Amino acid sequence: MLLFLLCRTLYSRSLFLKLRSVSPFLNDPTKTRYRIIFCDIDGTLIDSGLRVSAGTKQKIQQLNSIGIPFILVSARMPSGVFPIQNTLGIKAPTICYSGALILDEHGGCIKSVGIEDEKAAEVDATIKKEWKSICCSVFSHDDWIVSDVRNPWVVREHHITLSEPTEGSLSDLIAAKRHIHKFLCMGDAGQITDIDNELNRKFPDLTVYRSKDTYLEIMNGAASKSGAVGYLCEDYGIPTELAVSFGDNYNDVDMLRATGVGFAMGNAPEGVKRQTQYVTLDNDNEGVLAGLNQLDFA
C-alpha cells in the first residue's frame, strides 16, 4: 500500500511538467486558489470519440456548484458549442470563433468583432482565385455559409460540430449587414500552408492560423482567445492570475500564456508544449480532469 501511495504521488506530481513560467506570481500553483476556468473543446475537453468523460463532467459540475465558472472557448460557432455546454449541465458565458464572438449564459451577444466587409471580400476573392479546390466557408453569428452542403469537408465538419450549413455566399451576409466572424478553409495540408503564408503576407492585420493541418481560420486581428479571456475575467472581477486554461493547439497558446496556469494537452504539438507552462495528459486520458485535480479552487 505504501508503495502504491508513493507511486501515485510521483505520478500526480509528474503531471506538473513545468516548461515555462509565465507569471512570477505563481511559484507553486498548488498553493493558489483559482476562481475561473477557460477550456478549449476539440482535442482538449472532448476525446477522439467526441465525448466528455463522466469523471470530467462530474468534476466540472462540482466546481460549478461552488461558483467556479467553466467557460468553453472554441473556434466553433455557437450551435457547435451549446450542445457541449448542455452535456456538461452548466450555464456560463461562451467564447466562439476563438474570441470574435462572446455570448452570455443565455446566448445573448456580449461582444462581437467582425472582419470589415471590403477586406472580407478581398480574402474571399483571393482564395477562390488561387485555390479553387479548397473548401472555403464563412461564419456570422450562428450562420455557417457554404457553397455546397454536400462537399465532403463540410459533411465531415458537420459530423464533428453538429452545426448545420446553409448554401449561400459572402455577398449575402454583406448585403444583410452581418458581422463576418470567420472564414474557414479546409483542404490539402500543403495547400493550407500556402494559403496561410499568402494571407499572412497580404493581410497582416488579420488573425490567420491553422487549427489543424488541414484547417485554416481567418478572423479580425482584434479577435483572440486571450483577449476574450481578459474581457470575461474583468467582467467577473477576477484577476487573470487566478484563471486556469486548457488547450491543445497553436490557436490556444495566447490563452494558455494569459492565465495564471495554462495546461497544454498531452496530445498538443511539441511547439505548443514548449510555449506553455504545464503539460497534462492527452484528451483520450482525461487530461482536463487530471489538471483540475492538481489545483485548489475557491
GUKOL-324607 format. One record per residue (C-alpha): residue number from 1; residue in one letter; x, y, z. Coordinates in steps of 0.1 Angstrom, whole numbers, plus 2048, in hexadecimal, padded with zeros to 3 digits. Each point is the difference from the previous one (the first is absolute). Layout:
! residues N
<fivo NUM 'A' <X Y Z>>
...
! end
This chain:
! residues 298
<fivo 1 'M' <800 800 800>>
<fivo 2 'L' <81C 818 809>>
<fivo 3 'L' <811 7F9 7DE>>
<fivo 4 'F' <7DF 806 7EF>>
<fivo 5 'L' <7FB 822 811>>
<fivo 6 'L' <824 80A 7F8>>
<fivo 7 'C' <7FB 7F7 7DB>>
<fivo 8 'R' <7DF 813 7FF>>
<fivo 9 'T' <810 81F 810>>
<fivo 10 'L' <81D 7FF 7E7>>
<fivo 11 'Y' <7E8 7FB 7E3>>
<fivo 12 'S' <7EA 81D 80C>>
<fivo 13 'R' <81E 817 803>>
<fivo 14 'S' <80D 7F6 7DD>>
<fivo 15 'L' <7E0 810 7F1>>
<fivo 16 'F' <80F 821 809>>
<fivo 17 'L' <81C 7FF 7E7>>
<fivo 18 'K' <80B 824 801>>
<fivo 19 'L' <80B 80D 7DE>>
<fivo 20 'R' <7FF 825 803>>
<fivo 21 'S' <7F7 817 81D>>
<fivo 22 'V' <7EB 81D 7F2>>
<fivo 23 'S' <7F4 80F 820>>
<fivo 24 'P' <818 806 81D>>
<fivo 25 'F' <7E1 803 816>>
<fivo 26 'L' <7FF 7DA 800>>
<fivo 27 'N' <81E 7EF 810>>
<fivo 28 'D' <7EB 7E2 80A>>
<fivo 29 'P' <7DE 7FE 7EE>>
<fivo 30 'T' <7F4 7E6 818>>
<fivo 31 'K' <7FF 81A 81C>>
<fivo 32 'T' <7EA 819 7ED>>
<fivo 33 'R' <7DA 7FE 801>>
<fivo 34 'Y' <7F3 806 7DC>>
<fivo 35 'R' <7DE 80F 7F8>>
<fivo 36 'I' <7F9 7FB 7DB>>
<fivo 37 'I' <807 7E7 7E4>>
<fivo 38 'F' <803 804 7DA>>
<fivo 39 'C' <800 7E1 7EB>>
<fivo 40 'D' <804 7F8 7DB>>
<fivo 41 'I' <7E9 7E5 7F2>>
<fivo 42 'D' <80F 7EC 7E3>>
<fivo 43 'G' <81F 7ED 809>>
<fivo 44 'T' <7FC 80C 824>>
<fivo 45 'L' <7E0 7FB 812>>
<fivo 46 'I' <7F1 7E6 7E9>>
<fivo 47 'D' <812 7DF 7F8>>
<fivo 48 'S' <806 7F0 7DD>>
<fivo 49 'G' <7DD 7F3 802>>
<fivo 50 'L' <7F2 823 805>>
<fivo 51 'R' <7F6 7F9 823>>
<fivo 52 'V' <805 810 822>>
<fivo 53 'S' <80A 7E6 81A>>
<fivo 54 'A' <7E9 7F9 81E>>
<fivo 55 'G' <81B 809 818>>
<fivo 56 'T' <808 821 7EF>>
<fivo 57 'K' <7DB 809 7FF>>
<fivo 58 'Q' <7FC 7F8 825>>
<fivo 59 'K' <81E 816 809>>
<fivo 60 'I' <7F3 81D 7EB>>
<fivo 61 'Q' <7DE 7FE 810>>
<fivo 62 'Q' <810 7FE 823>>
<fivo 63 'L' <814 820 7F9>>
<fivo 64 'N' <7E1 811 7F1>>
<fivo 65 'S' <7ED 7F8 820>>
<fivo 66 'I' <819 814 814>>
<fivo 67 'G' <7FE 81E 7E9>>
<fivo 68 'I' <81E 7F9 7E9>>
<fivo 69 'P' <7F7 80A 7DC>>
<fivo 70 'F' <80B 7E6 7E6>>
<fivo 71 'I' <801 813 7DF>>
<fivo 72 'L' <802 7EE 7DE>>
<fivo 73 'V' <818 811 7E8>>
<fivo 74 'S' <7FE 7F4 7DC>>
<fivo 75 'A' <805 809 7DB>>
<fivo 76 'R' <7DD 7F0 7FC>>
<fivo 77 'M' <7E0 814 7F9>>
<fivo 78 'P' <7E7 802 81D>>
<fivo 79 'S' <7EB 7E2 7F4>>
<fivo 80 'G' <820 7EC 802>>
<fivo 81 'V' <807 80B 824>>
<fivo 82 'F' <7DE 7FF 811>>
<fivo 83 'P' <7FB 7DA 7FD>>
<fivo 84 'I' <821 7FB 812>>
<fivo 85 'Q' <7F5 818 81B>>
<fivo 86 'N' <7DF 7EE 803>>
<fivo 87 'T' <812 7DF 804>>
<fivo 88 'L' <813 80F 81D>>
<fivo 89 'G' <7E0 80C 810>>
<fivo 90 'I' <80D 823 808>>
<fivo 91 'K' <7F7 824 7F7>>
<fivo 92 'A' <81C 818 7F8>>
<fivo 93 'P' <80C 819 7E5>>
<fivo 94 'T' <80F 7F1 7E1>>
<fivo 95 'I' <81C 80B 7EA>>
<fivo 96 'C' <7FB 7F8 7DB>>
<fivo 97 'Y' <815 805 7E1>>
<fivo 98 'S' <81F 801 815>>
<fivo 99 'G' <7F6 821 810>>
<fivo 100 'A' <7EE 811 7E4>>
<fivo 101 'L' <7DE 7FA 811>>
<fivo 102 'I' <7F9 7FF 825>>
<fivo 103 'L' <7DD 7F5 80C>>
<fivo 104 'D' <7F1 802 823>>
<fivo 105 'E' <7F1 7E2 812>>
<fivo 106 'H' <7DF 805 7EE>>
<fivo 107 'G' <810 802 7DD>>
<fivo 108 'G' <7FD 826 7FE>>
<fivo 109 'C' <81D 812 7EF>>
<fivo 110 'I' <818 811 817>>
<fivo 111 'K' <81B 809 7E7>>
<fivo 112 'S' <804 7FB 7DA>>
<fivo 113 'V' <81E 807 7EB>>
<fivo 114 'G' <7FC 7FB 7DA>>
<fivo 115 'I' <816 804 7E2>>
<fivo 116 'E' <7FA 820 7EC>>
<fivo 117 'D' <7E9 7F9 7E2>>
<fivo 118 'E' <819 80C 7E6>>
<fivo 119 'K' <81D 7EC 80F>>
<fivo 120 'A' <7EA 7E1 803>>
<fivo 121 'A' <7F8 803 7DA>>
<fivo 122 'E' <825 803 7F8>>
<fivo 123 'V' <807 7E0 815>>
<fivo 124 'D' <7E4 7ED 7EF>>
<fivo 125 'A' <80B 80B 7DD>>
<fivo 126 'T' <825 7F7 807>>
<fivo 127 'I' <7F8 7DD 80C>>
<fivo 128 'K' <7E7 7F8 7E4>>
<fivo 129 'K' <818 80D 7E5>>
<fivo 130 'E' <81F 7EE 80B>>
<fivo 131 'W' <7F3 7E1 812>>
<fivo 132 'K' <7E1 7F4 7EE>>
<fivo 133 'S' <801 7DD 810>>
<fivo 134 'I' <800 80D 823>>
<fivo 135 'C' <7DF 7FF 814>>
<fivo 136 'C' <7FB 824 80D>>
<fivo 137 'S' <7E2 809 815>>
<fivo 138 'V' <7F7 81F 814>>
<fivo 139 'F' <7EF 804 822>>
<fivo 140 'S' <7EB 81B 80F>>
<fivo 141 'H' <7F1 7FC 823>>
<fivo 142 'D' <7EE 7DF 7FD>>
<fivo 143 'D' <800 7FD 7DA>>
<fivo 144 'W' <819 7EA 7ED>>
<fivo 145 'I' <7FF 809 7DB>>
<fivo 146 'V' <80E 7E7 7E7>>
<fivo 147 'S' <7FF 7FD 7DA>>
<fivo 148 'D' <7F7 7DB 801>>
<fivo 149 'V' <7F1 7EE 81E>>
<fivo 150 'R' <80B 7DF 7F0>>
<fivo 151 'N' <825 808 7FF>>
<fivo 152 'P' <812 7E4 814>>
<fivo 153 'W' <812 81A 815>>
<fivo 154 'V' <7DF 810 80A>>
<fivo 155 'V' <7F0 7DE 807>>
<fivo 156 'R' <81E 7F7 817>>
<fivo 157 'E' <7FF 820 813>>
<fivo 158 'H' <7DA 7FD 805>>
<fivo 159 'H' <806 7DE 80F>>
<fivo 160 'I' <819 80E 818>>
<fivo 161 'T' <7EE 81F 80B>>
<fivo 162 'L' <7DB 7F7 7F8>>
<fivo 163 'S' <7FD 824 7F2>>
<fivo 164 'E' <7E9 803 7E2>>
<fivo 165 'P' <80F 810 7E0>>
<fivo 166 'T' <7EB 815 7E8>>
<fivo 167 'E' <808 806 7DC>>
<fivo 168 'G' <807 824 7F7>>
<fivo 169 'S' <81C 819 7FB>>
<fivo 170 'L' <814 81B 812>>
<fivo 171 'S' <7EC 81A 7ED>>
<fivo 172 'D' <7E0 7F4 810>>
<fivo 173 'L' <80E 808 823>>
<fivo 174 'I' <80F 821 7F5>>
<fivo 175 'A' <7DE 80B 7F1>>
<fivo 176 'A' <7EF 7F7 820>>
<fivo 177 'K' <81A 815 813>>
<fivo 178 'R' <80B 7E2 815>>
<fivo 179 'H' <821 7FE 813>>
<fivo 180 'I' <819 7E9 7EE>>
<fivo 181 'H' <80E 7ED 81D>>
<fivo 182 'K' <815 7E6 7EF>>
<fivo 183 'F' <80C 7EF 7E0>>
<fivo 184 'L' <808 7DB 802>>
<fivo 185 'C' <815 7F0 7E5>>
<fivo 186 'M' <801 7DA 7FF>>
<fivo 187 'G' <816 7EB 7E8>>
<fivo 188 'D' <821 7F1 7F8>>
<fivo 189 'A' <81A 808 81B>>
<fivo 190 'G' <819 80D 7E6>>
<fivo 191 'Q' <7E7 818 7F1>>
<fivo 192 'I' <7F5 80B 822>>
<fivo 193 'T' <825 809 807>>
<fivo 194 'D' <802 814 7E0>>
<fivo 195 'I' <7DF 813 808>>
<fivo 196 'D' <80D 806 824>>
<fivo 197 'N' <820 810 7F3>>
<fivo 198 'E' <7EF 815 7E5>>
<fivo 199 'L' <7E4 80E 816>>
<fivo 200 'N' <818 808 81C>>
<fivo 201 'R' <816 813 7E7>>
<fivo 202 'K' <7E3 811 7EF>>
<fivo 203 'F' <7EA 808 81E>>
<fivo 204 'P' <817 805 81E>>
<fivo 205 'D' <7E5 811 814>>
<fivo 206 'L' <7EA 7E0 800>>
<fivo 207 'T' <804 7E2 817>>
<fivo 208 'V' <809 7E2 7EA>>
<fivo 209 'Y' <808 7DF 810>>
<fivo 210 'R' <7FE 7DA 7FC>>
<fivo 211 'S' <7EA 7EE 819>>
<fivo 212 'K' <80B 7DF 7F1>>
<fivo 213 'D' <816 7F7 7E2>>
<fivo 214 'T' <7E2 801 7E8>>
<fivo 215 'Y' <7ED 81D 80F>>
<fivo 216 'L' <808 825 7FD>>
<fivo 217 'E' <7EC 81A 814>>
<fivo 218 'I' <7FF 826 7F6>>
<fivo 219 'M' <7F2 81A 818>>
<fivo 220 'N' <802 825 809>>
<fivo 221 'G' <823 807 80E>>
<fivo 222 'A' <7F0 80E 820>>
<fivo 223 'A' <7F0 7DE 807>>
<fivo 224 'S' <813 7E8 816>>
<fivo 225 'K' <7FA 7E6 81B>>
<fivo 226 'S' <816 813 819>>
<fivo 227 'G' <7ED 820 7F9>>
<fivo 228 'A' <7DF 7EF 807>>
<fivo 229 'V' <80E 7F0 81F>>
<fivo 230 'G' <80B 822 80D>>
<fivo 231 'Y' <7DF 810 7F7>>
<fivo 232 'L' <7EC 7E6 814>>
<fivo 233 'C' <818 800 81E>>
<fivo 234 'E' <7FC 825 802>>
<fivo 235 'D' <7DA 7FC 7FE>>
<fivo 236 'Y' <801 7E6 81C>>
<fivo 237 'G' <818 816 815>>
<fivo 238 'I' <81A 7E3 800>>
<fivo 239 'P' <825 807 7FA>>
<fivo 240 'T' <80D 7EB 7E2>>
<fivo 241 'E' <81B 7F3 819>>
<fivo 242 'L' <7E4 7ED 810>>
<fivo 243 'A' <7F3 7F0 7E0>>
<fivo 244 'V' <809 7DE 7F2>>
<fivo 245 'S' <7FF 7F6 7DB>>
<fivo 246 'F' <803 7E0 7EB>>
<fivo 247 'G' <808 7FD 7DB>>
<fivo 248 'D' <810 7EA 7E6>>
<fivo 249 'N' <80B 814 7E2>>
<fivo 250 'Y' <811 820 7F4>>
<fivo 251 'N' <7E1 815 801>>
<fivo 252 'D' <7FE 7F8 826>>
<fivo 253 'V' <823 80C 809>>
<fivo 254 'D' <7F7 825 806>>
<fivo 255 'M' <7E5 7F5 818>>
<fivo 256 'L' <816 7E7 812>>
<fivo 257 'R' <81A 81B 805>>
<fivo 258 'A' <7E6 81A 80B>>
<fivo 259 'T' <7F3 7EC 81E>>
<fivo 260 'G' <810 7F9 822>>
<fivo 261 'V' <803 7DB 7F6>>
<fivo 262 'G' <7FF 7F4 7DC>>
<fivo 263 'F' <7FF 7DB 7F9>>
<fivo 264 'A' <80A 7F3 7DD>>
<fivo 265 'M' <7F1 7DE 7FA>>
<fivo 266 'G' <816 7E2 7FC>>
<fivo 267 'N' <7F4 7FD 7DC>>
<fivo 268 'A' <80B 823 7F8>>
<fivo 269 'P' <81C 806 7E7>>
<fivo 270 'E' <822 803 80F>>
<fivo 271 'G' <802 825 7F5>>
<fivo 272 'V' <7E1 807 815>>
<fivo 273 'K' <80E 7EE 81E>>
<fivo 274 'R' <820 814 7FF>>
<fivo 275 'Q' <7ED 820 802>>
<fivo 276 'T' <7EA 7F8 81D>>
<fivo 277 'Q' <804 7FB 826>>
<fivo 278 'Y' <7F4 7DD 806>>
<fivo 279 'V' <7F7 7E0 7ED>>
<fivo 280 'T' <7E4 7E9 80C>>
<fivo 281 'L' <7F4 7DF 7F2>>
<fivo 282 'D' <7F2 7FD 7DD>>
<fivo 283 'N' <7DB 805 7F7>>
<fivo 284 'D' <7FA 7DA 7FF>>
<fivo 285 'N' <80D 7FC 824>>
<fivo 286 'E' <7EC 81B 811>>
<fivo 287 'G' <81B 81B 7FE>>
<fivo 288 'V' <7E9 81C 80B>>
<fivo 289 'L' <7F5 7EC 81F>>
<fivo 290 'A' <824 7F8 808>>
<fivo 291 'G' <809 825 7FF>>
<fivo 292 'L' <7E2 80B 814>>
<fivo 293 'N' <808 7E6 81B>>
<fivo 294 'Q' <822 810 806>>
<fivo 295 'L' <7F1 822 809>>
<fivo 296 'D' <7EB 810 81C>>
<fivo 297 'F' <7E2 815 7F8>>
<fivo 298 'A' <7EC 819 814>>
! end
